[in-house]
Amino acid sequence: MPRGGARPGAGRPTGQGKFGVKTKAIRVPVGMVDEIIKLAQSKNVSVPLYNMSVEAGNPMLTDSDDHEMYKLNDNLIISNPEDYFLVKVSGYSMKDAGILPEDLLLVNRKREALDGDIIIASINNGAVVKRLSQKDGVTKLVSENKDYPDIEDEDQNLHFWGVVTKVIRDC
């Protein structure tokens, strides 16, 4: 019997995988296989959607413990869902950055906030979405609308929650 090579009638029919589903072979670096499998399996993940709005203006009182689980759209795949949460925007102080009332913001709680990032923070028991400015040892939360004042972290009780990574808007 010959060794190696194609043999008539051996193997699956071309282009078919298990259960008759069409397949395609791809080449993937071995070091990325686990990450790709994790991403493929994370299509239907849920993240906490807090029952509050973050003010795109002046801070407002909030209870950050009240939330429900929100199932993400299949097009919004994230690799570590436990690092994320969602908040809903109210107000117009970030309109020039493209953030409007009723938008959902996907926030990464583990990512380090850098100068220029849009962040979620609580200030004196209120939650805000602003652009972070850190210059010459001064931290400011900058509005993206000239009609709203910036917030300086002098006597404010500023607590960083996370960096905004996506804006989700219903059309």
C-alpha positions in Angstrom: 0.0 0.0 0.0 1.4 3.4 -0.9 2.3 5.8 1.9 1.4 9.5 2.0 -0.5 11.6 -0.5 -4.2 11.7 -1.5 -6.1 8.4 -1.6 -9.3 8.1 -3.5 -12.3 8.3 -1.1 -10.3 9.2 2.0 -11.1 12.2 4.3 -14.0 14.6 4.2 -15.3 16.0 1.0 -13.5 19.2 -0.1 -14.7 22.3 1.7 -16.9 20.6 4.3 -16.3 20.3 8.0 -18.1 18.5 10.7 -21.9 18.2 10.2 -21.6 19.3 6.5 -20.7 22.9 7.4 -18.4 24.5 4.9 -14.9 25.2 6.2 -11.8 27.0 5.1 -8.3 26.4 6.4 -6.5 29.5 7.6 -2.9 30.0 8.9 -2.7 31.6 12.4 0.3 32.2 14.5 0.4 29.6 17.2 0.6 32.2 19.9 -2.7 33.8 18.9 -4.8 30.6 18.7 -6.1 30.9 22.3 -7.0 34.6 21.9 -8.8 34.0 18.6 -10.8 31.1 20.1 -11.7 33.3 23.2 -12.8 36.1 20.9 -14.9 33.7 18.8 -16.6 32.3 21.9 -17.2 35.7 23.4 -19.8 36.7 20.8 -22.7 36.7 23.2 -21.3 38.3 26.3 -23.0 40.5 28.8 -21.6 43.5 30.7 -23.1 45.5 33.5 -25.4 48.4 32.4 -25.7 50.7 35.4 -29.1 52.1 36.2 -27.9 55.7 36.0 -26.9 58.4 33.6 -23.6 60.1 33.6 -24.0 63.8 33.3 -22.4 65.5 30.3 -22.6 68.8 32.2 -22.7 69.1 36.0 -22.2 66.1 38.2 -25.4 64.5 39.5 -26.0 62.2 42.4 -25.9 58.5 41.6 -26.1 55.0 43.0 -23.4 53.0 41.2 -24.4 49.6 42.6 -27.8 49.3 40.7 -27.2 47.5 37.4 -28.6 44.9 35.0 -26.6 42.7 32.6 -26.6 44.0 29.0 -26.0 41.6 26.1 -23.7 43.0 23.6 -24.4 43.0 19.9 -22.5 40.4 17.9 -20.6 43.2 16.1 -19.2 44.5 19.4 -16.8 41.8 20.4 -14.5 42.5 23.4 -11.8 40.2 24.6 -12.2 40.6 28.4 -15.9 41.5 29.2 -15.2 41.5 32.9 -13.1 44.7 32.3 -16.0 46.7 30.9 -19.3 48.3 31.9 -21.8 50.6 30.1 -23.3 53.9 31.1 -26.0 56.1 29.4 -25.3 59.7 28.7 -27.4 62.7 29.6 -26.6 66.3 28.7 -24.6 68.0 25.9 -21.2 68.9 27.3 -19.5 66.3 25.1 -21.4 67.0 21.9 -18.3 68.2 20.0 -16.6 64.9 20.7 -19.7 63.1 19.2 -21.2 62.0 22.5 -24.9 62.9 22.8 -27.8 62.2 25.3 -29.0 58.6 25.3 -25.7 57.3 23.9 -24.3 54.2 25.6 -20.6 54.4 26.5 -18.5 51.2 26.7 -16.0 51.9 29.4 -12.8 49.9 30.2 -12.3 50.0 33.9 -8.8 48.4 33.7 -7.2 50.7 31.1 -4.9 53.4 32.4 -6.3 56.9 31.6 -3.9 59.1 29.7 -4.0 62.8 28.9 -6.6 63.3 26.1 -8.7 60.2 26.9 -12.4 60.5 27.4 -13.1 59.1 30.9 -15.9 58.4 33.3 -15.3 59.8 36.8 -17.3 60.6 39.9 -16.9 63.9 41.5 -18.4 64.7 44.9 -20.9 61.8 44.5 -21.8 62.7 40.9 -20.8 60.9 37.7 -19.4 62.8 34.6 -18.0 62.0 31.2 -15.2 64.4 30.2 -11.9 64.5 28.4 -8.9 64.1 30.7 -6.3 66.8 30.7 -3.1 66.4 32.8 -0.7 69.3 32.3 2.0 70.7 34.6 0.7 68.7 37.5 -2.9 70.0 37.1 -5.7 67.6 36.4 -8.8 69.0 34.5 -11.9 67.3 33.2 -12.6 69.2 29.9 -16.0 69.7 28.4 -16.3 69.3 24.6 -18.8 72.1 24.3 -17.9 75.7 24.9 -21.2 76.3 26.8 -20.1 74.1 29.7 -17.2 74.8 32.1 -14.3 72.5 32.7 -13.8 70.9 36.1 -10.5 71.2 37.9 -9.4 68.6 40.5 -8.5 70.9 43.3 -10.9 70.4 46.1 -13.0 67.9 44.1 -13.3 64.3 45.3 -12.3 62.9 41.9 -12.6 59.1 41.5 -11.6 57.6 38.1 -14.0 54.8 36.9 -12.6 54.0 33.4 -11.7 55.0 29.9 -14.5 55.3 27.2 -13.6 52.9 24.4 -16.8 53.0 22.3 -19.9 55.2 21.8 -23.1 53.2 21.0 -26.0 55.0 19.5 -29.3 53.8 18.3 -30.2 55.2 14.8 
